[in-house]
Amino acid sequence: MVLIGSNYEALKTGDSAPEFSLSATDGKTYSLQDFKGARALLVVFMCNHCPYVIPKISELKRITTDYKDKGLVVVGINPNEDKNYPEDSFENMRRIVEKENINFIYSRDESQEVAKAYGAVCTPDPFLFDEDFKLVFHSRIDDTHGDETPTRHELHEAIGEFLEKENISLEEQPSMGCSIKWLY
Protein backbone atom coordinates (compact mmCIF):
# COMPACT_ATOMS: atom_id res chain seq x y z
CA MET A 1 0.00 0.00 0.00
CA VAL A 2 1.23 3.44 -0.91
CA LEU A 3 0.68 6.19 1.65
CA ILE A 4 -0.99 9.34 0.31
CA GLY A 5 -1.02 12.53 2.40
CA SER A 6 -3.85 15.02 2.96
CA ASN A 7 -4.53 17.78 0.43
CA TYR A 8 -4.52 21.28 1.95
CA GLU A 9 -5.43 23.14 -1.24
CA ALA A 10 -9.19 22.55 -1.56
CA LEU A 11 -10.34 23.44 1.95
CA LYS A 12 -8.38 25.83 4.15
CA THR A 13 -8.76 26.79 7.80
CA GLY A 14 -11.76 29.10 8.12
CA ASP A 15 -13.47 27.76 4.98
CA SER A 16 -17.07 26.57 5.22
CA ALA A 17 -17.84 22.86 5.13
CA PRO A 18 -19.27 21.90 1.75
CA GLU A 19 -22.90 20.81 1.98
CA PHE A 20 -23.85 17.17 1.59
CA SER A 21 -26.84 14.86 1.69
CA LEU A 22 -25.72 11.28 2.31
CA SER A 23 -27.38 8.02 3.26
CA ALA A 24 -26.03 6.40 6.40
CA THR A 25 -25.94 2.87 7.75
CA ASP A 26 -28.63 3.76 10.32
CA GLY A 27 -31.18 4.23 7.50
CA LYS A 28 -31.20 8.03 7.70
CA THR A 29 -29.99 10.68 5.28
CA TYR A 30 -27.81 13.42 6.77
CA SER A 31 -26.92 16.94 5.71
CA LEU A 32 -25.01 19.68 7.53
CA GLN A 33 -28.29 21.14 8.76
CA ASP A 34 -28.86 18.00 10.84
CA PHE A 35 -25.87 19.03 12.95
CA LYS A 36 -26.95 22.60 13.69
CA GLY A 37 -26.46 23.15 17.38
CA ALA A 38 -23.39 20.93 17.63
CA ARG A 39 -20.35 22.66 19.12
CA ALA A 40 -18.07 20.80 16.70
CA LEU A 41 -18.40 18.46 13.74
CA LEU A 42 -15.75 15.90 12.84
CA VAL A 43 -15.99 14.61 9.27
CA VAL A 44 -13.71 11.65 8.56
CA PHE A 45 -13.31 10.21 5.08
CA MET A 46 -12.81 6.50 5.66
CA CYS A 47 -13.67 3.10 4.27
CA ASN A 48 -14.08 -0.51 5.34
CA HIS A 49 -10.95 -2.17 4.01
CA CYS A 50 -8.07 0.31 4.27
CA PRO A 51 -5.28 -0.99 6.55
CA TYR A 52 -4.72 2.60 7.72
CA VAL A 53 -8.39 3.09 8.69
CA ILE A 54 -9.08 -0.22 10.46
CA PRO A 55 -6.68 0.47 13.39
CA LYS A 56 -8.18 3.97 13.82
CA ILE A 57 -11.80 2.85 14.29
CA SER A 58 -11.32 2.29 18.03
CA GLU A 59 -9.86 5.80 18.39
CA LEU A 60 -12.78 7.33 16.47
CA LYS A 61 -15.18 5.45 18.76
CA ARG A 62 -13.27 6.77 21.81
CA ILE A 63 -13.41 10.33 20.46
CA THR A 64 -17.17 9.95 19.94
CA THR A 65 -17.69 8.55 23.45
CA ASP A 66 -15.49 11.14 25.16
CA TYR A 67 -16.87 14.22 23.40
CA LYS A 68 -20.44 13.43 22.36
CA ASP A 69 -21.85 14.92 25.57
CA LYS A 70 -19.67 18.01 25.11
CA GLY A 71 -21.22 18.80 21.72
CA LEU A 72 -19.17 16.86 19.16
CA VAL A 73 -20.80 15.01 16.27
CA VAL A 74 -18.69 12.50 14.32
CA VAL A 75 -19.56 11.57 10.73
CA GLY A 76 -17.63 8.95 8.80
CA ILE A 77 -17.96 9.17 5.02
CA ASN A 78 -17.01 6.30 2.71
CA PRO A 79 -16.27 7.66 -0.80
CA ASN A 80 -14.65 4.55 -2.30
CA GLU A 81 -16.12 3.03 -5.44
CA ASP A 82 -17.33 -0.48 -4.76
CA LYS A 83 -17.28 -2.15 -8.17
CA ASN A 84 -13.56 -2.89 -7.91
CA TYR A 85 -13.58 -2.70 -4.09
CA PRO A 86 -16.71 -4.64 -3.09
CA GLU A 87 -15.59 -4.68 0.55
CA ASP A 88 -16.51 -0.97 0.57
CA SER A 89 -20.14 -1.52 -0.46
CA PHE A 90 -22.97 -0.03 1.57
CA GLU A 91 -23.97 -3.52 2.74
CA ASN A 92 -20.44 -4.13 4.01
CA MET A 93 -20.51 -0.73 5.71
CA ARG A 94 -23.52 -1.97 7.70
CA ARG A 95 -21.64 -5.16 8.58
CA ILE A 96 -18.60 -3.27 9.83
CA VAL A 97 -20.77 -0.93 11.93
CA GLU A 98 -22.29 -3.97 13.61
CA LYS A 99 -19.04 -5.95 13.90
CA GLU A 100 -17.02 -3.00 15.29
CA ASN A 101 -19.96 -1.56 17.28
CA ILE A 102 -19.38 1.82 15.62
CA ASN A 103 -21.02 4.59 17.63
CA PHE A 104 -20.85 7.41 15.08
CA ILE A 105 -22.69 8.14 11.84
CA TYR A 106 -21.25 6.21 8.89
CA SER A 107 -22.46 7.45 5.51
CA ARG A 108 -21.86 6.69 1.83
CA ASP A 109 -20.60 9.18 -0.79
CA GLU A 110 -21.42 7.05 -3.81
CA SER A 111 -21.00 9.91 -6.33
CA GLN A 112 -17.70 10.96 -4.69
CA GLU A 113 -18.77 14.59 -5.09
CA VAL A 114 -18.54 15.23 -1.34
CA ALA A 115 -14.99 13.87 -1.12
CA LYS A 116 -14.01 16.06 -4.07
CA ALA A 117 -15.63 19.15 -2.51
CA TYR A 118 -13.69 18.61 0.73
CA GLY A 119 -10.46 17.85 -1.11
CA ALA A 120 -10.21 14.46 0.59
CA VAL A 121 -7.61 12.25 -1.05
CA CYS A 122 -6.87 9.47 1.42
CA THR A 123 -8.46 7.29 4.05
CA PRO A 124 -8.56 8.26 6.83
CA ASP A 125 -8.79 12.01 6.25
CA PRO A 126 -10.34 13.94 9.21
CA PHE A 127 -11.73 17.50 9.09
CA LEU A 128 -12.87 19.31 12.27
CA PHE A 129 -15.40 22.14 11.98
CA ASP A 130 -16.74 24.60 14.55
CA GLU A 131 -20.40 25.28 15.32
CA ASP A 132 -20.66 27.49 12.23
CA PHE A 133 -19.20 24.67 10.07
CA LYS A 134 -15.92 26.54 9.56
CA LEU A 135 -12.80 24.38 9.26
CA VAL A 136 -10.66 24.62 12.39
CA PHE A 137 -8.37 21.57 12.09
CA HIS A 138 -7.42 19.18 9.29
CA SER A 139 -4.90 16.73 10.62
CA ARG A 140 -4.11 13.11 11.33
CA ILE A 141 -5.79 10.99 14.01
CA ASP A 142 -2.58 10.09 15.83
CA ASP A 143 1.17 9.85 15.29
CA THR A 144 1.12 6.46 13.54
CA HIS A 145 0.12 5.03 10.20
CA GLY A 146 -1.16 1.49 10.23
CA ASP A 147 -1.37 -0.66 13.32
CA GLU A 148 1.62 0.64 15.31
CA THR A 149 0.84 1.75 18.86
CA PRO A 150 0.42 5.53 18.94
CA THR A 151 2.38 7.63 21.41
CA ARG A 152 0.16 10.69 20.90
CA HIS A 153 -3.57 10.83 20.19
CA GLU A 154 -3.43 14.19 18.42
CA LEU A 155 -6.99 14.44 17.13
CA HIS A 156 -8.46 13.54 20.53
CA GLU A 157 -6.20 16.14 22.12
CA ALA A 158 -7.08 18.82 19.54
CA ILE A 159 -10.84 18.26 19.91
CA GLY A 160 -10.59 18.43 23.70
CA GLU A 161 -8.63 21.65 23.51
CA PHE A 162 -11.07 23.14 20.99
CA LEU A 163 -14.14 22.25 23.06
CA GLU A 164 -12.52 23.67 26.20
CA LYS A 165 -10.71 26.75 24.86
CA GLU A 166 -12.15 27.26 21.33
CA ASN A 167 -8.68 27.17 19.82
CA ILE A 168 -6.13 24.50 18.96
CA SER A 169 -2.43 24.86 19.68
CA LEU A 170 -1.38 21.63 17.94
CA GLU A 171 0.26 21.93 14.56
CA GLU A 172 -1.60 20.18 11.75
CA GLN A 173 0.09 17.08 10.37
CA PRO A 174 -1.11 15.46 7.13
CA SER A 175 -3.15 12.34 7.55
CA MET A 176 -1.65 9.48 5.60
CA GLY A 177 -3.51 6.53 4.18
CA CYS A 178 -4.65 4.71 1.08
CA SER A 179 -5.80 6.83 -1.82
CA ILE A 180 -9.53 7.16 -2.26
CA LYS A 181 -10.65 4.63 -4.86
CA TRP A 182 -12.04 6.97 -7.52
CA LEU A 183 -14.63 6.02 -10.11
CA TYR A 184 -12.47 7.53 -12.87
Secondary structure, DSSP 8 states (H G I E B T S, - for coil): ---EE---SSS-TT-B----EEEETTS-EEEGGGGTT-SEEEEEE--SS-TTTGGGHHHHHHHHHHHGGGTEEEEEEE---SSS-GGGSHHHHHHHHHHHT--SEEEE-TT-HHHHHHT--EESEEEEEETT-BEEEE--SSS-SSSS--S--HHHHHHHHHHHHS---S-----EEEE-----
